[in-house]
Amino acid sequence: MSDTAVKPVNQKIRFWIVRLAFLACVPLIVLARPIWADWALATAVLRSLGTLMLVAGVLYRVWAILYIGGRKNAEVVQDGPYSMSRHPLYFGTTLAMVGFGLMLQSLVFAVLLGGLALLILSATAAREERFLRAEFGAGYETFARRVTTRVLPRVDLFHTADVVSFKPRILRTNIADALGFLVIIPLVALLDLLHAWGLPTLFSIF
């Protein structure tokens, strides 16, 4: 690694931007009524698909953490999920947010939450790559030419080493962060309960 004036992205800033963007959507989520609410089959399909996507997003993040935990900004990780996209953690987050939207029985929310996450995280990824290019030079450029997508994975590029090592302390911390997404499941159930108790809705949404 070389000495560089380019600094790594402050992940706390990314953390708060994502969460504040989500909080800004909360009034819209609470006050909206999905048009499918009275259709049992549509509700079951959207909820089931959304839950599967949420869990898949969490598992994808955990998978990426196994490879990057303790190595972020220290080396160019190129195996496993990092062989398919340069920022697989962000793909897992985006997938989970699309799932959340579907759990709310809304195609609009799925596009809104997933698109917002992808927009914010793609911008974060672009800033991160300025540091990585400055830090690792030709090594990162070679990686970026081979793995052409920042967030969305290309399955045809997949490869991995036979053995992957990790640091347990860092792994525990990052997996706990990934599993935090699962709190969405009881929150959706709570929202249903509040609506059943008479929480008003102001408009319908697809």
C-alpha positions, 0 to 999 in steps of 0.5 A, a space after each residue: 500500500 502507498 501513502 495517500 492523501 485520499 482518506 477512506 469513507 467515513 462509514 458512520 456518515 453512510 450509516 446515518 444517511 441510510 437510516 435518515 433516508 429510511 426515517 424520512 419514508 416512515 410517515 409515508 409507510 404508516 399513512 399508506 394503505 396498499 390496494 392489495 390489503 383486502 386481497 388475501 392471496 396478493 397479501 400472502 404472495 407479497 409478504 412471502 416474497 418480501 420476507 424471502 428477499 429480506 432474509 436473502 439480503 441479510 444472508 448475502 451480507 453475512 456471506 460478504 462479511 465472511 470475506 471482507 471482515 477485518 480486510 476492508 481498506 487493507 487489501 483488495 478482496 476478490 473472491 466469493 461475492 467480491 468476484 461478482 461485484 465490487 460492493 456486495 454488502 451494498 447489494 445485500 442491503 438493497 435486496 433487503 430493502 426491496 424485500 421490506 417494500 414487498 412486505 408492506 404489500 406495495 410495489 411502489 415501496 419496493 421500488 422506492 426503498 430499494 432504489 433509494 438504498 441503491 442510489 445512496 450506496 452506489 454514491 458511497 461506493 463511488 467515493 470508496 473507490 477513489 480511496 481504493 484506487 489511490 491506495 492500491 493503484 494498478 491492483 485495484 484497477 485490474 480488479 475493477 476491469 475484471 469485476 465491472 459492476 459496483 453493486 449488482 452481481 454478475 454470477 458468471 464471474 464467480 470464483 472463490 478460494 478453497 479456504 477463507 479466514 476471518 477474525 472472530 471479533 470483527 465477524 461477530 460485530 458485522 454479523 450483528 449489524 447484518 442481522 439487525 435488518 431482521 427487526 423489520 419483520 416484527 415492525 411490519 407485524 406491529 404496523 399491521 396491528 396498529 392498522 387493525 386497532 384503527 390507525 388512520 390511513 390517508 391514501 392507497 398505494 400500489 
